[in-house]
Amino acid sequence: MGGRQMVMGPDFSRGVREEDFAEVDELLKAAFPTDAEARLVQRLRADGDMQYECCKPWDGKIGGYYALSRMQAPQGWACLAPMAVRPEWQCGSLAEQNPNMEVGGPKGEIYRAPWRFGSRLLQELEAIYEIPIGRLPANVPQTVVALGQPSFYGRFGFSQERAQKLKSAFPLEHTLILRWR
């Protein structure tokens, strides 16, 4: 290939392992203005309320992360929080560092898309909810609740409309639900 290295994009997502905890902690502290999200994750793990943690590595580093924690009620529901991407890798900026990518111009966004860690994580989560319900493992939550921008989460199967009947301490205009269709 004439000295050029073939770079495909971020690695596949995987579950977080105990040896990843310190790196996840660093990622959360870098991605948010305070350490509140890092402390939340530590508390959820300690209390046994963490249902699943997912990370998306690239080049030996964890670039994206999300947590699904058990909700007290309704039974079988989980909360998506926190979700984070390394600040220096947000908005597909890694594509700009890839010598095999042409970034900018009319096709710039097309080249960036595979490098958007948050979007890729949510696409993979959404795909789980397209599998027939009878074929899923028992530990997959029936419903996932997210608090965030409807314009972002709505692109990945989360519905603001489904959440409008919830009773929540959080604003319903930013509450969304993902479940089997």
SULPENOR-V372153 format. One record per pair of residues at least 12 apart in sequence whose C-alpha atoms are under 10 Angstrom apart, sorted by the first residue. I is the first residue (numbers start at 1). J is the second residue. D is the distance in whole Angstrom. If there is no record, write none. Layout:
i = <I | I>
j = <J | J>
d = <D | D>
This chain:
i = <4 | 4 | 5 | 5 | 5 | 6 | 6 | 6 | 7 | 7 | 7 | 7 | 7 | 8 | 8 | 8 | 8 | 8 | 9 | 9 | 9 | 9 | 9 | 9 | 9 | 9 | 9 | 9 | 9 | 10 | 10 | 10 | 10 | 10 | 10 | 10 | 10 | 10 | 10 | 10 | 10 | 10 | 11 | 11 | 11 | 11 | 11 | 11 | 11 | 11 | 11 | 12 | 12 | 12 | 12 | 12 | 12 | 12 | 13 | 13 | 13 | 13 | 13 | 13 | 13 | 13 | 13 | 13 | 13 | 13 | 14 | 14 | 14 | 14 | 14 | 14 | 14 | 15 | 15 | 15 | 15 | 15 | 15 | 15 | 15 | 16 | 16 | 16 | 16 | 16 | 16 | 16 | 16 | 16 | 17 | 17 | 17 | 20 | 20 | 20 | 21 | 21 | 21 | 22 | 23 | 23 | 23 | 24 | 24 | 24 | 24 | 24 | 24 | 24 | 24 | 24 | 24 | 24 | 25 | 25 | 25 | 25 | 25 | 26 | 26 | 26 | 27 | 27 | 27 | 27 | 27 | 27 | 27 | 27 | 27 | 28 | 28 | 28 | 28 | 28 | 28 | 28 | 28 | 28 | 28 | 29 | 29 | 30 | 30 | 30 | 30 | 30 | 31 | 31 | 31 | 31 | 31 | 31 | 31 | 31 | 32 | 32 | 32 | 32 | 32 | 36 | 37 | 37 | 37 | 37 | 38 | 40 | 40 | 41 | 41 | 41 | 41 | 41 | 41 | 41 | 44 | 44 | 44 | 44 | 45 | 48 | 48 | 49 | 49 | 49 | 49 | 49 | 49 | 50 | 50 | 50 | 50 | 50 | 50 | 50 | 51 | 51 | 51 | 51 | 51 | 51 | 51 | 51 | 51 | 51 | 52 | 52 | 52 | 52 | 52 | 52 | 52 | 52 | 52 | 52 | 53 | 53 | 53 | 53 | 53 | 53 | 53 | 53 | 53 | 54 | 54 | 54 | 54 | 54 | 54 | 55 | 55 | 55 | 55 | 55 | 55 | 56 | 56 | 56 | 56 | 56 | 57 | 58 | 58 | 58 | 61 | 62 | 62 | 63 | 63 | 63 | 63 | 63 | 63 | 63 | 63 | 63 | 63 | 64 | 64 | 64 | 64 | 64 | 64 | 64 | 64 | 64 | 64 | 64 | 64 | 64 | 65 | 65 | 65 | 65 | 65 | 65 | 65 | 65 | 65 | 66 | 66 | 66 | 66 | 66 | 66 | 66 | 66 | 66 | 67 | 67 | 67 | 67 | 67 | 67 | 68 | 68 | 68 | 68 | 68 | 68 | 68 | 68 | 68 | 69 | 69 | 69 | 69 | 69 | 70 | 70 | 71 | 71 | 71 | 74 | 74 | 75 | 75 | 75 | 76 | 76 | 76 | 76 | 76 | 76 | 76 | 77 | 77 | 77 | 77 | 77 | 77 | 77 | 77 | 77 | 78 | 78 | 78 | 78 | 78 | 78 | 78 | 78 | 78 | 79 | 79 | 79 | 79 | 79 | 79 | 79 | 80 | 80 | 80 | 80 | 80 | 80 | 80 | 81 | 81 | 81 | 81 | 82 | 82 | 83 | 83 | 83 | 83 | 84 | 84 | 85 | 85 | 85 | 85 | 86 | 86 | 89 | 89 | 89 | 89 | 90 | 90 | 90 | 90 | 91 | 91 | 91 | 91 | 91 | 91 | 91 | 91 | 92 | 92 | 92 | 92 | 92 | 92 | 92 | 92 | 92 | 92 | 93 | 93 | 93 | 93 | 93 | 94 | 94 | 94 | 94 | 94 | 95 | 95 | 95 | 95 | 95 | 95 | 95 | 95 | 96 | 96 | 96 | 96 | 118 | 119 | 119 | 119 | 119 | 120 | 121 | 122 | 122 | 122 | 122 | 122 | 122 | 123 | 123 | 123 | 123 | 124 | 125 | 125 | 125 | 125 | 126 | 126 | 126 | 126 | 126 | 126 | 126 | 127 | 127 | 127 | 128 | 128 | 128 | 129 | 129 | 129 | 129 | 129 | 129 | 129 | 129 | 130 | 130 | 130 | 130 | 131 | 131 | 132 | 132 | 133 | 133 | 133 | 141 | 141 | 142 | 142 | 142 | 143 | 143 | 143 | 143 | 143 | 144 | 144 | 144 | 144 | 144 | 144 | 145 | 145 | 145 | 145 | 145 | 145 | 145 | 145 | 145 | 146 | 146 | 146 | 146 | 146 | 146 | 146 | 146 | 146 | 147 | 147 | 147 | 147 | 147 | 147 | 147 | 147 | 147 | 148 | 148 | 148 | 148 | 148 | 148 | 149 | 149 | 149 | 149 | 150 | 150 | 150 | 150 | 151 | 153 | 153 | 153 | 153 | 153 | 154 | 154 | 154 | 156 | 157 | 157 | 157 | 157 | 157 | 157 | 158 | 158 | 158 | 158 | 158 | 159 | 159 | 159 | 159 | 159 | 160 | 160 | 160 | 160 | 160 | 160 | 160 | 161 | 161 | 161 | 161 | 162 | 162 | 162 | 162 | 162 | 163 | 163 | 163 | 163 | 164 | 164>
j = <99 | 100 | 98 | 99 | 100 | 98 | 99 | 100 | 95 | 98 | 99 | 100 | 101 | 98 | 100 | 101 | 114 | 115 | 58 | 59 | 94 | 95 | 98 | 112 | 113 | 114 | 115 | 116 | 117 | 56 | 57 | 58 | 59 | 62 | 63 | 64 | 94 | 114 | 115 | 116 | 117 | 120 | 55 | 56 | 57 | 58 | 59 | 60 | 62 | 63 | 117 | 55 | 56 | 57 | 58 | 120 | 121 | 124 | 54 | 55 | 56 | 57 | 58 | 62 | 64 | 65 | 117 | 120 | 121 | 124 | 53 | 54 | 55 | 56 | 57 | 65 | 121 | 52 | 53 | 54 | 55 | 56 | 65 | 66 | 67 | 52 | 53 | 54 | 55 | 56 | 62 | 65 | 66 | 67 | 53 | 54 | 55 | 55 | 61 | 62 | 38 | 41 | 42 | 38 | 61 | 62 | 63 | 38 | 41 | 53 | 55 | 61 | 62 | 63 | 64 | 65 | 66 | 84 | 37 | 38 | 39 | 41 | 42 | 38 | 62 | 86 | 61 | 62 | 63 | 64 | 65 | 84 | 85 | 86 | 87 | 41 | 64 | 65 | 66 | 82 | 83 | 84 | 85 | 86 | 87 | 84 | 86 | 84 | 85 | 86 | 87 | 88 | 64 | 83 | 84 | 85 | 86 | 87 | 88 | 90 | 82 | 84 | 85 | 86 | 87 | 82 | 81 | 82 | 83 | 84 | 82 | 81 | 82 | 53 | 66 | 67 | 68 | 69 | 81 | 82 | 67 | 68 | 69 | 70 | 69 | 69 | 70 | 68 | 69 | 70 | 71 | 72 | 78 | 67 | 68 | 69 | 70 | 71 | 78 | 79 | 67 | 68 | 69 | 70 | 71 | 78 | 79 | 139 | 140 | 141 | 66 | 67 | 68 | 69 | 70 | 78 | 80 | 139 | 140 | 141 | 65 | 66 | 67 | 68 | 69 | 80 | 81 | 82 | 83 | 66 | 67 | 68 | 83 | 121 | 125 | 67 | 83 | 84 | 85 | 117 | 121 | 85 | 117 | 118 | 120 | 121 | 117 | 94 | 115 | 117 | 86 | 85 | 86 | 84 | 85 | 86 | 87 | 88 | 89 | 90 | 116 | 117 | 118 | 83 | 84 | 85 | 86 | 87 | 89 | 90 | 116 | 117 | 118 | 119 | 120 | 121 | 81 | 82 | 83 | 84 | 85 | 86 | 117 | 118 | 121 | 80 | 81 | 82 | 83 | 84 | 85 | 118 | 121 | 122 | 79 | 80 | 81 | 82 | 83 | 84 | 80 | 81 | 82 | 83 | 140 | 141 | 144 | 145 | 146 | 81 | 82 | 141 | 144 | 145 | 141 | 144 | 141 | 144 | 145 | 142 | 143 | 141 | 142 | 143 | 138 | 139 | 140 | 141 | 142 | 143 | 144 | 140 | 141 | 142 | 143 | 144 | 145 | 177 | 178 | 179 | 140 | 141 | 142 | 143 | 144 | 145 | 146 | 177 | 178 | 141 | 143 | 144 | 145 | 146 | 147 | 177 | 144 | 145 | 146 | 147 | 148 | 177 | 178 | 145 | 146 | 147 | 148 | 146 | 147 | 118 | 121 | 122 | 146 | 117 | 118 | 116 | 117 | 118 | 121 | 117 | 118 | 115 | 116 | 117 | 118 | 115 | 116 | 117 | 118 | 109 | 112 | 113 | 115 | 116 | 117 | 118 | 119 | 109 | 111 | 112 | 113 | 114 | 115 | 116 | 117 | 118 | 119 | 112 | 113 | 115 | 116 | 117 | 112 | 114 | 115 | 116 | 117 | 108 | 109 | 111 | 112 | 113 | 114 | 115 | 116 | 108 | 111 | 112 | 115 | 152 | 152 | 153 | 155 | 156 | 156 | 156 | 152 | 153 | 155 | 156 | 157 | 158 | 153 | 155 | 156 | 157 | 156 | 144 | 156 | 157 | 178 | 155 | 156 | 157 | 158 | 178 | 179 | 180 | 156 | 157 | 180 | 140 | 179 | 180 | 141 | 142 | 143 | 157 | 178 | 179 | 180 | 181 | 157 | 179 | 180 | 181 | 180 | 181 | 180 | 181 | 179 | 180 | 181 | 178 | 179 | 178 | 179 | 180 | 158 | 177 | 178 | 179 | 180 | 158 | 176 | 177 | 178 | 179 | 180 | 158 | 159 | 160 | 163 | 175 | 176 | 177 | 178 | 179 | 158 | 159 | 160 | 163 | 174 | 175 | 176 | 177 | 178 | 160 | 170 | 171 | 172 | 173 | 174 | 175 | 176 | 177 | 171 | 172 | 173 | 174 | 175 | 176 | 173 | 174 | 175 | 176 | 173 | 174 | 175 | 176 | 174 | 174 | 175 | 176 | 177 | 178 | 176 | 177 | 178 | 178 | 176 | 177 | 178 | 179 | 180 | 181 | 175 | 176 | 177 | 178 | 179 | 175 | 176 | 177 | 178 | 179 | 172 | 173 | 174 | 175 | 176 | 177 | 178 | 173 | 175 | 176 | 177 | 175 | 176 | 177 | 178 | 179 | 175 | 176 | 177 | 178 | 176 | 177>
d = <8 | 8 | 9 | 8 | 8 | 9 | 9 | 7 | 10 | 7 | 8 | 7 | 9 | 9 | 9 | 10 | 9 | 10 | 8 | 10 | 9 | 8 | 9 | 10 | 10 | 6 | 6 | 10 | 10 | 7 | 7 | 5 | 8 | 10 | 8 | 10 | 9 | 7 | 6 | 9 | 8 | 9 | 10 | 6 | 6 | 5 | 8 | 9 | 10 | 10 | 10 | 9 | 6 | 7 | 9 | 9 | 9 | 10 | 7 | 5 | 4 | 7 | 10 | 10 | 9 | 9 | 10 | 9 | 7 | 8 | 8 | 6 | 6 | 6 | 8 | 10 | 10 | 7 | 6 | 5 | 6 | 9 | 10 | 10 | 10 | 8 | 5 | 5 | 6 | 9 | 10 | 9 | 9 | 9 | 9 | 9 | 9 | 9 | 10 | 8 | 10 | 9 | 9 | 10 | 8 | 7 | 10 | 8 | 9 | 10 | 8 | 10 | 7 | 9 | 9 | 7 | 10 | 9 | 9 | 5 | 8 | 8 | 8 | 8 | 10 | 9 | 10 | 8 | 8 | 8 | 8 | 7 | 7 | 6 | 9 | 9 | 10 | 9 | 10 | 8 | 8 | 6 | 8 | 8 | 10 | 10 | 10 | 9 | 9 | 7 | 7 | 10 | 10 | 9 | 6 | 6 | 6 | 6 | 9 | 10 | 10 | 8 | 10 | 10 | 9 | 10 | 8 | 6 | 9 | 10 | 9 | 9 | 8 | 9 | 10 | 8 | 10 | 9 | 9 | 8 | 10 | 10 | 7 | 9 | 9 | 9 | 9 | 9 | 6 | 5 | 8 | 9 | 10 | 7 | 6 | 4 | 6 | 10 | 9 | 10 | 8 | 5 | 5 | 6 | 10 | 8 | 9 | 8 | 9 | 9 | 8 | 6 | 5 | 7 | 9 | 9 | 10 | 9 | 9 | 10 | 7 | 6 | 4 | 6 | 9 | 10 | 10 | 10 | 10 | 5 | 6 | 8 | 9 | 8 | 10 | 9 | 10 | 9 | 10 | 9 | 8 | 9 | 7 | 9 | 9 | 7 | 9 | 10 | 10 | 10 | 10 | 9 | 8 | 8 | 6 | 5 | 9 | 9 | 7 | 9 | 10 | 7 | 9 | 8 | 6 | 4 | 6 | 10 | 9 | 9 | 9 | 6 | 6 | 10 | 9 | 8 | 10 | 8 | 6 | 5 | 6 | 9 | 9 | 8 | 8 | 7 | 6 | 6 | 4 | 6 | 9 | 9 | 8 | 9 | 8 | 6 | 5 | 6 | 7 | 9 | 5 | 6 | 8 | 9 | 10 | 9 | 8 | 9 | 10 | 7 | 9 | 9 | 9 | 10 | 8 | 9 | 10 | 9 | 9 | 10 | 9 | 9 | 9 | 9 | 10 | 9 | 8 | 5 | 5 | 7 | 9 | 9 | 5 | 6 | 5 | 6 | 8 | 10 | 10 | 9 | 9 | 6 | 8 | 6 | 5 | 6 | 9 | 10 | 10 | 9 | 8 | 5 | 5 | 6 | 9 | 9 | 6 | 6 | 5 | 8 | 10 | 10 | 10 | 9 | 7 | 8 | 10 | 9 | 10 | 8 | 9 | 10 | 10 | 9 | 7 | 9 | 6 | 6 | 10 | 9 | 10 | 8 | 8 | 8 | 10 | 9 | 7 | 7 | 8 | 10 | 8 | 9 | 8 | 6 | 8 | 9 | 9 | 9 | 9 | 5 | 6 | 7 | 5 | 4 | 7 | 9 | 9 | 7 | 10 | 7 | 8 | 10 | 8 | 10 | 6 | 8 | 10 | 9 | 10 | 7 | 5 | 9 | 8 | 6 | 9 | 9 | 9 | 8 | 10 | 10 | 9 | 9 | 9 | 8 | 10 | 10 | 10 | 8 | 9 | 6 | 9 | 10 | 10 | 9 | 6 | 9 | 9 | 10 | 8 | 9 | 9 | 10 | 6 | 6 | 8 | 8 | 9 | 9 | 9 | 9 | 10 | 9 | 9 | 9 | 10 | 9 | 9 | 9 | 8 | 6 | 5 | 7 | 10 | 9 | 6 | 7 | 8 | 10 | 8 | 9 | 10 | 7 | 9 | 10 | 9 | 9 | 6 | 7 | 10 | 7 | 6 | 5 | 8 | 8 | 8 | 6 | 5 | 7 | 10 | 8 | 9 | 10 | 8 | 7 | 6 | 5 | 6 | 9 | 8 | 10 | 10 | 10 | 8 | 6 | 5 | 6 | 8 | 10 | 8 | 8 | 8 | 9 | 5 | 5 | 6 | 9 | 10 | 10 | 9 | 5 | 6 | 8 | 9 | 6 | 8 | 9 | 8 | 6 | 8 | 7 | 10 | 10 | 10 | 8 | 9 | 9 | 8 | 9 | 9 | 8 | 9 | 8 | 6 | 8 | 9 | 9 | 9 | 5 | 5 | 4 | 8 | 8 | 5 | 5 | 6 | 9 | 8 | 7 | 7 | 6 | 4 | 7 | 9 | 9 | 9 | 7 | 8 | 9 | 7 | 6 | 9 | 9 | 6 | 5 | 6 | 9 | 8 | 9>
